[in-house]
C-alpha cells in the first residue's frame, strides 16, 4: 500500500492512525475467522479471510483491504478484543 495513503488514513471513529497488519497478526485473525469466531463492529459474522488489513496503532480495530482498497467503514471494523490468540504488541 502506498505510504502516502497510509499517512493520511485513520480510524473513522477514533481518528487513530492505522498501519498494515503484520504477518503474525493477519495469521491469527484469519485463524479466528476460519473458526467462525469473528464478528464485525456491527455484529455480523466475518466470513472471508483477509489477504491484507490495516490496524489502528492502538491495536483496537482492524479494517480489511480489498483489491488494494481500504474498507474504512465504521461498521466493517473488527475489534481485536474478541481475538484470544492475537499476538501481543511488539
Gaussian input, Z-matrix of N, CA and C with variables (Angstrom, degrees):
# hf/3-21g

backbone

0 1
 N
 C     1     B1
 C     2     B2     1     A1
 N     3     B3     2     A2     1     D1
 C     4     B4     3     A3     2     D2
 C     5     B5     4     A4     3     D3
 N     6     B6     5     A5     4     D4
 C     7     B7     6     A6     5     D5
 C     8     B8     7     A7     6     D6
 N     9     B9     8     A8     7     D7
 C    10    B10     9     A9     8     D8
 C    11    B11    10    A10     9     D9
 N    12    B12    11    A11    10    D10
 C    13    B13    12    A12    11    D11
 C    14    B14    13    A13    12    D12
 N    15    B15    14    A14    13    D13
 C    16    B16    15    A15    14    D14
 C    17    B17    16    A16    15    D15
 N    18    B18    17    A17    16    D16
 C    19    B19    18    A18    17    D17
 C    20    B20    19    A19    18    D18
 N    21    B21    20    A20    19    D19
 C    22    B22    21    A21    20    D20
 C    23    B23    22    A22    21    D21
 N    24    B24    23    A23    22    D22
 C    25    B25    24    A24    23    D23
 C    26    B26    25    A25    24    D24
 N    27    B27    26    A26    25    D25
 C    28    B28    27    A27    26    D26
 C    29    B29    28    A28    27    D27
 N    30    B30    29    A29    28    D28
 C    31    B31    30    A30    29    D29
 C    32    B32    31    A31    30    D30
 N    33    B33    32    A32    31    D31
 C    34    B34    33    A33    32    D32
 C    35    B35    34    A34    33    D33
 N    36    B36    35    A35    34    D34
 C    37    B37    36    A36    35    D35
 C    38    B38    37    A37    36    D36
 N    39    B39    38    A38    37    D37
 C    40    B40    39    A39    38    D38
 C    41    B41    40    A40    39    D39
 N    42    B42    41    A41    40    D40
 C    43    B43    42    A42    41    D41
 C    44    B44    43    A43    42    D42
 N    45    B45    44    A44    43    D43
 C    46    B46    45    A45    44    D44
 C    47    B47    46    A46    45    D45
 N    48    B48    47    A47    46    D46
 C    49    B49    48    A48    47    D47
 C    50    B50    49    A49    48    D48
 N    51    B51    50    A50    49    D49
 C    52    B52    51    A51    50    D50
 C    53    B53    52    A52    51    D51
 N    54    B54    53    A53    52    D52
 C    55    B55    54    A54    53    D53
 C    56    B56    55    A55    54    D54
 N    57    B57    56    A56    55    D55
 C    58    B58    57    A57    56    D56
 C    59    B59    58    A58    57    D57
 N    60    B60    59    A59    58    D58
 C    61    B61    60    A60    59    D59
 C    62    B62    61    A61    60    D60
 N    63    B63    62    A62    61    D61
 C    64    B64    63    A63    62    D62
 C    65    B65    64    A64    63    D63
 N    66    B66    65    A65    64    D64
 C    67    B67    66    A66    65    D65
 C    68    B68    67    A67    66    D66
 N    69    B69    68    A68    67    D67
 C    70    B70    69    A69    68    D68
 C    71    B71    70    A70    69    D69
 N    72    B72    71    A71    70    D70
 C    73    B73    72    A72    71    D71
 C    74    B74    73    A73    72    D72
 N    75    B75    74    A74    73    D73
 C    76    B76    75    A75    74    D74
 C    77    B77    76    A76    75    D75
 N    78    B78    77    A77    76    D76
 C    79    B79    78    A78    77    D77
 C    80    B80    79    A79    78    D78
 N    81    B81    80    A80    79    D79
 C    82    B82    81    A81    80    D80
 C    83    B83    82    A82    81    D81
 N    84    B84    83    A83    82    D82
 C    85    B85    84    A84    83    D83
 C    86    B86    85    A85    84    D84
 N    87    B87    86    A86    85    D85
 C    88    B88    87    A87    86    D86
 C    89    B89    88    A88    87    D87
 N    90    B90    89    A89    88    D88
 C    91    B91    90    A90    89    D89
 C    92    B92    91    A91    90    D90
 N    93    B93    92    A92    91    D91
 C    94    B94    93    A93    92    D92
 C    95    B95    94    A94    93    D93
 N    96    B96    95    A95    94    D94
 C    97    B97    96    A96    95    D95
 C    98    B98    97    A97    96    D96
 N    99    B99    98    A98    97    D97
 C   100   B100    99    A99    98    D98
 C   101   B101   100   A100    99    D99
 N   102   B102   101   A101   100   D100
 C   103   B103   102   A102   101   D101
 C   104   B104   103   A103   102   D102
 N   105   B105   104   A104   103   D103
 C   106   B106   105   A105   104   D104
 C   107   B107   106   A106   105   D105
 N   108   B108   107   A107   106   D106
 C   109   B109   108   A108   107   D107
 C   110   B110   109   A109   108   D108
 N   111   B111   110   A110   109   D109
 C   112   B112   111   A111   110   D110
 C   113   B113   112   A112   111   D111
 N   114   B114   113   A113   112   D112
 C   115   B115   114   A114   113   D113
 C   116   B116   115   A115   114   D114
 N   117   B117   116   A116   115   D115
 C   118   B118   117   A117   116   D116
 C   119   B119   118   A118   117   D117
 N   120   B120   119   A119   118   D118
 C   121   B121   120   A120   119   D119
 C   122   B122   121   A121   120   D120
 N   123   B123   122   A122   121   D121
 C   124   B124   123   A123   122   D122
 C   125   B125   124   A124   123   D123
 N   126   B126   125   A125   124   D124
 C   127   B127   126   A126   125   D125
 C   128   B128   127   A127   126   D126
 N   129   B129   128   A128   127   D127
 C   130   B130   129   A129   128   D128
 C   131   B131   130   A130   129   D129
 N   132   B132   131   A131   130   D130
 C   133   B133   132   A132   131   D131
 C   134   B134   133   A133   132   D132
 N   135   B135   134   A134   133   D133
 C   136   B136   135   A135   134   D134
 C   137   B137   136   A136   135   D135
 N   138   B138   137   A137   136   D136
 C   139   B139   138   A138   137   D137
 C   140   B140   139   A139   138   D138
 N   141   B141   140   A140   139   D139
 C   142   B142   141   A141   140   D140
 C   143   B143   142   A142   141   D141
 N   144   B144   143   A143   142   D142
 C   145   B145   144   A144   143   D143
 C   146   B146   145   A145   144   D144
 N   147   B147   146   A146   145   D145
 C   148   B148   147   A147   146   D146
 C   149   B149   148   A148   147   D147
 N   150   B150   149   A149   148   D148
 C   151   B151   150   A150   149   D149
 C   152   B152   151   A151   150   D150
 N   153   B153   152   A152   151   D151
 C   154   B154   153   A153   152   D152
 C   155   B155   154   A154   153   D153
 N   156   B156   155   A155   154   D154
 C   157   B157   156   A156   155   D155
 C   158   B158   157   A157   156   D156
 N   159   B159   158   A158   157   D157
 C   160   B160   159   A159   158   D158
 C   161   B161   160   A160   159   D159
 N   162   B162   161   A161   160   D160
 C   163   B163   162   A162   161   D161
 C   164   B164   163   A163   162   D162
 N   165   B165   164   A164   163   D163
 C   166   B166   165   A165   164   D164
 C   167   B167   166   A166   165   D165
 N   168   B168   167   A167   166   D166
 C   169   B169   168   A168   167   D167
 C   170   B170   169   A169   168   D168
 N   171   B171   170   A170   169   D169
 C   172   B172   171   A171   170   D170
 C   173   B173   172   A172   171   D171
 N   174   B174   173   A173   172   D172
 C   175   B175   174   A174   173   D173
 C   176   B176   175   A175   174   D174
 N   177   B177   176   A176   175   D175
 C   178   B178   177   A177   176   D176
 C   179   B179   178   A178   177   D177
 N   180   B180   179   A179   178   D178
 C   181   B181   180   A180   179   D179
 C   182   B182   181   A181   180   D180
 N   183   B183   182   A182   181   D181
 C   184   B184   183   A183   182   D182
 C   185   B185   184   A184   183   D183
 N   186   B186   185   A185   184   D184
 C   187   B187   186   A186   185   D185
 C   188   B188   187   A187   186   D186
 N   189   B189   188   A188   187   D187
 C   190   B190   189   A189   188   D188
 C   191   B191   190   A190   189   D189
 N   192   B192   191   A191   190   D190
 C   193   B193   192   A192   191   D191
 C   194   B194   193   A193   192   D192
 N   195   B195   194   A194   193   D193
 C   196   B196   195   A195   194   D194
 C   197   B197   196   A196   195   D195
 N   198   B198   197   A197   196   D196
 C   199   B199   198   A198   197   D197
 C   200   B200   199   A199   198   D198
 N   201   B201   200   A200   199   D199
 C   202   B202   201   A201   200   D200
 C   203   B203   202   A202   201   D201
 N   204   B204   203   A203   202   D202
 C   205   B205   204   A204   203   D203
 C   206   B206   205   A205   204   D204
 N   207   B207   206   A206   205   D205
 C   208   B208   207   A207   206   D206
 C   209   B209   208   A208   207   D207
 N   210   B210   209   A209   208   D208
 C   211   B211   210   A210   209   D209
 C   212   B212   211   A211   210   D210
 N   213   B213   212   A212   211   D211
 C   214   B214   213   A213   212   D212
 C   215   B215   214   A214   213   D213
 N   216   B216   215   A215   214   D214
 C   217   B217   216   A216   215   D215
 C   218   B218   217   A217   216   D216
 N   219   B219   218   A218   217   D217
 C   220   B220   219   A219   218   D218
 C   221   B221   220   A220   219   D219
 N   222   B222   221   A221   220   D220
 C   223   B223   222   A222   221   D221
 C   224   B224   223   A223   222   D222
 N   225   B225   224   A224   223   D223
 C   226   B226   225   A225   224   D224
 C   227   B227   226   A226   225   D225
 N   228   B228   227   A227   226   D226
 C   229   B229   228   A228   227   D227
 C   230   B230   229   A229   228   D228
 N   231   B231   230   A230   229   D229
 C   232   B232   231   A231   230   D230
 C   233   B233   232   A232   231   D231
 N   234   B234   233   A233   232   D232
 C   235   B235   234   A234   233   D233
 C   236   B236   235   A235   234   D234
 N   237   B237   236   A236   235   D235
 C   238   B238   237   A237   236   D236
 C   239   B239   238   A238   237   D237
 N   240   B240   239   A239   238   D238
 C   241   B241   240   A240   239   D239
 C   242   B242   241   A241   240   D240
 N   243   B243   242   A242   241   D241
 C   244   B244   243   A243   242   D242
 C   245   B245   244   A244   243   D243
 N   246   B246   245   A245   244   D244
 C   247   B247   246   A246   245   D245
 C   248   B248   247   A247   246   D246
 N   249   B249   248   A248   247   D247
 C   250   B250   249   A249   248   D248
 C   251   B251   250   A250   249   D249
 N   252   B252   251   A251   250   D250
 C   253   B253   252   A252   251   D251
 C   254   B254   253   A253   252   D252
 N   255   B255   254   A254   253   D253
 C   256   B256   255   A255   254   D254
 C   257   B257   256   A256   255   D255
 N   258   B258   257   A257   256   D256
 C   259   B259   258   A258   257   D257
 C   260   B260   259   A259   258   D258
 N   261   B261   260   A260   259   D259
 C   262   B262   261   A261   260   D260
 C   263   B263   262   A262   261   D261
 N   264   B264   263   A263   262   D262
 C   265   B265   264   A264   263   D263
 C   266   B266   265   A265   264   D264
 N   267   B267   266   A266   265   D265
 C   268   B268   267   A267   266   D266
 C   269   B269   268   A268   267   D267

   B1=1.4474
   B2=1.5233
   B3=1.3004
   B4=1.4577
   B5=1.5304
   B6=1.3109
   B7=1.4719
   B8=1.5294
   B9=1.3170
   B10=1.4752
   B11=1.5290
   B12=1.3345
   B13=1.4577
   B14=1.5239
   B15=1.3219
   B16=1.4678
   B17=1.5231
   B18=1.3164
   B19=1.4640
   B20=1.5304
   B21=1.3375
   B22=1.4650
   B23=1.5246
   B24=1.3386
   B25=1.4619
   B26=1.5253
   B27=1.3341
   B28=1.4504
   B29=1.5236
   B30=1.3096
   B31=1.4514
   B32=1.5321
   B33=1.3458
   B34=1.4610
   B35=1.5316
   B36=1.3183
   B37=1.4617
   B38=1.5248
   B39=1.3295
   B40=1.4715
   B41=1.5266
   B42=1.3304
   B43=1.4791
   B44=1.5259
   B45=1.3248
   B46=1.4612
   B47=1.5283
   B48=1.3269
   B49=1.4697
   B50=1.5275
   B51=1.3245
   B52=1.4633
   B53=1.5219
   B54=1.3245
   B55=1.4649
   B56=1.5270
   B57=1.3258
   B58=1.4711
   B59=1.5268
   B60=1.3283
   B61=1.4665
   B62=1.5195
   B63=1.3266
   B64=1.4563
   B65=1.5354
   B66=1.3069
   B67=1.4626
   B68=1.5287
   B69=1.3253
   B70=1.4641
   B71=1.5287
   B72=1.3340
   B73=1.4685
   B74=1.5225
   B75=1.3282
   B76=1.4579
   B77=1.5251
   B78=1.3146
   B79=1.4598
   B80=1.5304
   B81=1.3227
   B82=1.4654
   B83=1.5249
   B84=1.3222
   B85=1.4606
   B86=1.5218
   B87=1.3292
   B88=1.4652
   B89=1.5235
   B90=1.3097
   B91=1.4640
   B92=1.5337
   B93=1.3290
   B94=1.4637
   B95=1.5282
   B96=1.3396
   B97=1.4690
   B98=1.5221
   B99=1.3367
   B100=1.4667
   B101=1.5260
   B102=1.3213
   B103=1.4613
   B104=1.5284
   B105=1.3331
   B106=1.4569
   B107=1.5171
   B108=1.3255
   B109=1.4560
   B110=1.5230
   B111=1.3393
   B112=1.4653
   B113=1.5284
   B114=1.3350
   B115=1.4605
   B116=1.5255
   B117=1.3169
   B118=1.4599
   B119=1.5168
   B120=1.3107
   B121=1.4633
   B122=1.5307
   B123=1.3387
   B124=1.4612
   B125=1.5319
   B126=1.3438
   B127=1.4598
   B128=1.5135
   B129=1.3249
   B130=1.4615
   B131=1.5284
   B132=1.3357
   B133=1.4631
   B134=1.5264
   B135=1.3262
   B136=1.4612
   B137=1.5253
   B138=1.3256
   B139=1.4652
   B140=1.5307
   B141=1.3065
   B142=1.4521
   B143=1.5134
   B144=1.3423
   B145=1.4636
   B146=1.5219
   B147=1.3096
   B148=1.4589
   B149=1.5187
   B150=1.3201
   B151=1.4600
   B152=1.5220
   B153=1.3342
   B154=1.4629
   B155=1.5227
   B156=1.3086
   B157=1.4558
   B158=1.5163
   B159=1.3214
   B160=1.4550
   B161=1.5167
   B162=1.3102
   B163=1.4594
   B164=1.5202
   B165=1.3168
   B166=1.4594
   B167=1.5240
   B168=1.3213
   B169=1.4667
   B170=1.5323
   B171=1.3353
   B172=1.4625
   B173=1.5356
   B174=1.3309
   B175=1.4700
   B176=1.5363
   B177=1.3210
   B178=1.4572
   B179=1.5209
   B180=1.3505
   B181=1.4670
   B182=1.5241
   B183=1.3450
   B184=1.4663
   B185=1.5274
   B186=1.3175
   B187=1.4610
   B188=1.5174
   B189=1.3242
   B190=1.4679
   B191=1.5292
   B192=1.3159
   B193=1.4593
   B194=1.5207
   B195=1.3232
   B196=1.4654
   B197=1.5209
   B198=1.3235
   B199=1.4640
   B200=1.5282
   B201=1.3350
   B202=1.4484
   B203=1.5191
   B204=1.3459
   B205=1.4658
   B206=1.5279
   B207=1.3348
   B208=1.4646
   B209=1.5337
   B210=1.3307
   B211=1.4660
   B212=1.5267
   B213=1.3201
   B214=1.4640
   B215=1.5374
   B216=1.3194
   B217=1.4550
   B218=1.5260
   B219=1.3359
   B220=1.4670
   B221=1.5277
   B222=1.3308
   B223=1.4654
   B224=1.5299
   B225=1.3275
   B226=1.4665
   B227=1.5281
   B228=1.3141
   B229=1.4570
   B230=1.5264
   B231=1.3161
   B232=1.4628
   B233=1.5268
   B234=1.3144
   B235=1.4583
   B236=1.5172
   B237=1.3152
   B238=1.4640
   B239=1.5271
   B240=1.3247
   B241=1.4683
   B242=1.5204
   B243=1.3318
   B244=1.4617
   B245=1.5372
   B246=1.3183
   B247=1.4648
   B248=1.5224
   B249=1.3243
   B250=1.4633
   B251=1.5257
   B252=1.3221
   B253=1.4618
   B254=1.5170
   B255=1.3297
   B256=1.4600
   B257=1.5235
   B258=1.3288
   B259=1.4762
   B260=1.5362
   B261=1.2949
   B262=1.4672
   B263=1.5187
   B264=1.3189
   B265=1.4673
   B266=1.5311
   B267=1.3129
   B268=1.4655
   B269=1.4954
   A1=109.17
   A2=115.09
   A3=122.02
   A4=111.46
   A5=117.05
   A6=122.55
   A7=111.49
   A8=117.09
   A9=119.87
   A10=110.57
   A11=116.93
   A12=120.32
   A13=110.09
   A14=116.88
   A15=120.41
   A16=112.21
   A17=116.13
   A18=120.42
   A19=112.81
   A20=117.67
   A21=119.27
   A22=113.38
   A23=117.61
   A24=119.88
   A25=111.37
   A26=115.09
   A27=120.96
   A28=108.58
   A29=115.92
   A30=121.56
   A31=107.92
   A32=118.20
   A33=119.74
   A34=113.54
   A35=117.74
   A36=121.07
   A37=110.99
   A38=116.34
   A39=120.85
   A40=113.94
   A41=116.02
   A42=122.95
   A43=112.46
   A44=116.88
   A45=122.56
   A46=109.38
   A47=118.95
   A48=120.99
   A49=111.37
   A50=115.75
   A51=121.44
   A52=109.95
   A53=114.40
   A54=121.83
   A55=106.99
   A56=118.30
   A57=120.01
   A58=111.32
   A59=116.31
   A60=120.68
   A61=108.36
   A62=117.53
   A63=118.76
   A64=108.29
   A65=117.24
   A66=120.85
   A67=113.01
   A68=118.48
   A69=119.53
   A70=111.34
   A71=117.05
   A72=120.45
   A73=110.61
   A74=116.38
   A75=121.15
   A76=110.82
   A77=116.76
   A78=121.56
   A79=111.60
   A80=116.93
   A81=121.06
   A82=110.83
   A83=116.73
   A84=120.67
   A85=110.62
   A86=117.37
   A87=120.36
   A88=112.11
   A89=117.55
   A90=121.13
   A91=110.01
   A92=116.52
   A93=120.85
   A94=111.28
   A95=117.48
   A96=120.85
   A97=109.80
   A98=117.07
   A99=121.64
   A100=111.43
   A101=116.65
   A102=121.84
   A103=112.06
   A104=117.23
   A105=121.10
   A106=113.78
   A107=116.80
   A108=121.73
   A109=114.41
   A110=117.97
   A111=119.79
   A112=110.47
   A113=114.88
   A114=120.85
   A115=108.78
   A116=114.67
   A117=120.34
   A118=109.53
   A119=116.39
   A120=121.73
   A121=110.19
   A122=116.82
   A123=121.86
   A124=112.33
   A125=117.50
   A126=121.17
   A127=114.58
   A128=117.81
   A129=121.51
   A130=110.23
   A131=115.96
   A132=120.18
   A133=109.62
   A134=116.09
   A135=121.50
   A136=106.57
   A137=116.17
   A138=121.60
   A139=113.94
   A140=117.48
   A141=120.10
   A142=113.66
   A143=114.32
   A144=120.51
   A145=110.11
   A146=116.22
   A147=121.61
   A148=109.12
   A149=116.49
   A150=119.55
   A151=109.68
   A152=114.49
   A153=120.90
   A154=107.40
   A155=117.13
   A156=120.11
   A157=111.39
   A158=114.26
   A159=122.08
   A160=107.96
   A161=116.44
   A162=121.70
   A163=108.81
   A164=116.65
   A165=119.22
   A166=108.51
   A167=116.50
   A168=119.69
   A169=112.07
   A170=117.72
   A171=119.53
   A172=111.43
   A173=116.63
   A174=125.50
   A175=113.42
   A176=117.47
   A177=120.62
   A178=114.12
   A179=117.16
   A180=120.14
   A181=110.45
   A182=114.58
   A183=122.29
   A184=108.30
   A185=116.05
   A186=122.83
   A187=107.86
   A188=116.59
   A189=119.19
   A190=110.25
   A191=114.37
   A192=122.29
   A193=106.07
   A194=116.56
   A195=121.53
   A196=109.63
   A197=116.80
   A198=122.21
   A199=111.81
   A200=115.87
   A201=121.18
   A202=114.77
   A203=116.98
   A204=120.90
   A205=109.63
   A206=118.25
   A207=120.69
   A208=110.90
   A209=115.77
   A210=121.56
   A211=106.24
   A212=115.54
   A213=121.47
   A214=111.94
   A215=117.09
   A216=121.44
   A217=109.22
   A218=118.12
   A219=120.32
   A220=113.27
   A221=117.20
   A222=120.39
   A223=113.63
   A224=117.45
   A225=121.95
   A226=112.46
   A227=117.66
   A228=121.00
   A229=111.51
   A230=116.02
   A231=122.72
   A232=107.39
   A233=116.59
   A234=120.82
   A235=110.96
   A236=117.06
   A237=120.58
   A238=113.06
   A239=118.89
   A240=119.79
   A241=112.02
   A242=118.15
   A243=121.62
   A244=112.65
   A245=117.25
   A246=121.95
   A247=109.71
   A248=116.31
   A249=120.41
   A250=112.78
   A251=119.13
   A252=121.75
   A253=113.04
   A254=117.48
   A255=120.21
   A256=109.39
   A257=117.45
   A258=119.77
   A259=112.55
   A260=115.50
   A261=121.39
   A262=109.22
   A263=116.11
   A264=121.13
   A265=109.48
   A266=113.93
   A267=118.89
   A268=111.68
   D1=142.26
   D2=-177.75
   D3=-60.60
   D4=128.00
   D5=-178.91
   D6=-59.14
   D7=-36.62
   D8=179.84
   D9=-64.38
   D10=-37.86
   D11=177.95
   D12=-67.43
   D13=-43.71
   D14=178.23
   D15=-59.88
   D16=-35.08
   D17=-179.06
   D18=-65.40
   D19=-24.95
   D20=-178.06
   D21=-104.35
   D22=-14.26
   D23=-179.37
   D24=-76.46
   D25=145.90
   D26=175.21
   D27=-154.46
   D28=165.40
   D29=176.10
   D30=-60.58
   D31=130.20
   D32=-178.39
   D33=-69.11
   D34=-16.09
   D35=-179.12
   D36=-95.27
   D37=-57.12
   D38=-174.75
   D39=-90.33
   D40=-14.41
   D41=-175.75
   D42=66.23
   D43=18.44
   D44=176.97
   D45=-75.26
   D46=133.98
   D47=177.20
   D48=-59.22
   D49=158.65
   D50=179.57
   D51=-121.18
   D52=160.49
   D53=175.08
   D54=-139.95
   D55=162.50
   D56=177.37
   D57=-65.99
   D58=145.61
   D59=172.08
   D60=-64.36
   D61=139.89
   D62=173.44
   D63=-84.41
   D64=172.98
   D65=-173.36
   D66=-63.77
   D67=-37.20
   D68=179.97
   D69=-70.90
   D70=-36.41
   D71=176.80
   D72=-66.67
   D73=-43.85
   D74=179.65
   D75=-63.40
   D76=-42.10
   D77=178.81
   D78=-62.57
   D79=-44.94
   D80=179.76
   D81=-64.12
   D82=-41.58
   D83=179.13
   D84=-64.11
   D85=-46.12
   D86=-179.51
   D87=-65.73
   D88=-34.19
   D89=176.07
   D90=-61.79
   D91=-44.04
   D92=178.65
   D93=-67.86
   D94=-37.14
   D95=176.56
   D96=-63.30
   D97=-45.41
   D98=178.70
   D99=-57.97
   D100=-34.09
   D101=-178.96
   D102=-82.91
   D103=-1.54
   D104=179.30
   D105=72.70
   D106=27.62
   D107=-174.16
   D108=-105.22
   D109=10.41
   D110=-173.06
   D111=-120.45
   D112=131.60
   D113=174.48
   D114=-124.65
   D115=153.05
   D116=176.94
   D117=-76.28
   D118=172.78
   D119=176.66
   D120=-57.09
   D121=-33.14
   D122=-179.76
   D123=-76.97
   D124=-7.30
   D125=178.35
   D126=94.02
   D127=3.59
   D128=178.28
   D129=-84.23
   D130=140.50
   D131=177.54
   D132=-63.98
   D133=134.88
   D134=176.23
   D135=-84.58
   D136=117.26
   D137=-172.98
   D138=-90.96
   D139=-48.65
   D140=-172.29
   D141=-96.21
   D142=144.53
   D143=175.22
   D144=-62.48
   D145=152.46
   D146=176.20
   D147=-96.05
   D148=135.19
   D149=173.13
   D150=-93.64
   D151=-17.50
   D152=-178.55
   D153=-158.77
   D154=149.60
   D155=178.26
   D156=-159.20
   D157=164.65
   D158=176.08
   D159=-118.88
   D160=142.91
   D161=178.61
   D162=-126.04
   D163=142.53
   D164=176.15
   D165=-64.60
   D166=149.20
   D167=-176.86
   D168=-64.82
   D169=-18.94
   D170=174.37
   D171=-86.64
   D172=2.79
   D173=174.06
   D174=64.12
   D175=30.25
   D176=-177.70
   D177=-97.88
   D178=-31.07
   D179=-174.98
   D180=-137.24
   D181=138.82
   D182=176.25
   D183=-111.23
   D184=139.22
   D185=173.44
   D186=-120.16
   D187=134.60
   D188=-179.62
   D189=-77.33
   D190=158.62
   D191=174.66
   D192=-121.60
   D193=122.45
   D194=-178.94
   D195=-114.32
   D196=121.42
   D197=-179.55
   D198=52.09
   D199=39.41
   D200=177.90
   D201=81.59
   D202=1.90
   D203=-177.83
   D204=-109.80
   D205=118.68
   D206=178.24
   D207=-66.87
   D208=133.97
   D209=176.25
   D210=-100.23
   D211=93.42
   D212=-171.90
   D213=-101.20
   D214=36.80
   D215=177.00
   D216=-82.44
   D217=131.82
   D218=-177.10
   D219=-52.81
   D220=-42.76
   D221=-177.15
   D222=-71.91
   D223=-14.55
   D224=179.71
   D225=-91.90
   D226=-7.20
   D227=179.42
   D228=-62.70
   D229=154.36
   D230=178.32
   D231=-120.05
   D232=114.13
   D233=178.83
   D234=-71.21
   D235=134.78
   D236=-176.30
   D237=-81.88
   D238=-14.99
   D239=-178.59
   D240=-65.01
   D241=-20.81
   D242=178.58
   D243=-80.13
   D244=-7.93
   D245=-175.78
   D246=-95.86
   D247=103.84
   D248=-175.14
   D249=-70.76
   D250=-30.06
   D251=-178.05
   D252=-104.37
   D253=22.95
   D254=-178.88
   D255=-70.72
   D256=132.71
   D257=-177.29
   D258=-58.74
   D259=145.69
   D260=177.50
   D261=-70.42
   D262=156.66
   D263=178.59
   D264=-61.00
   D265=141.54
   D266=-178.55
   D267=-82.32

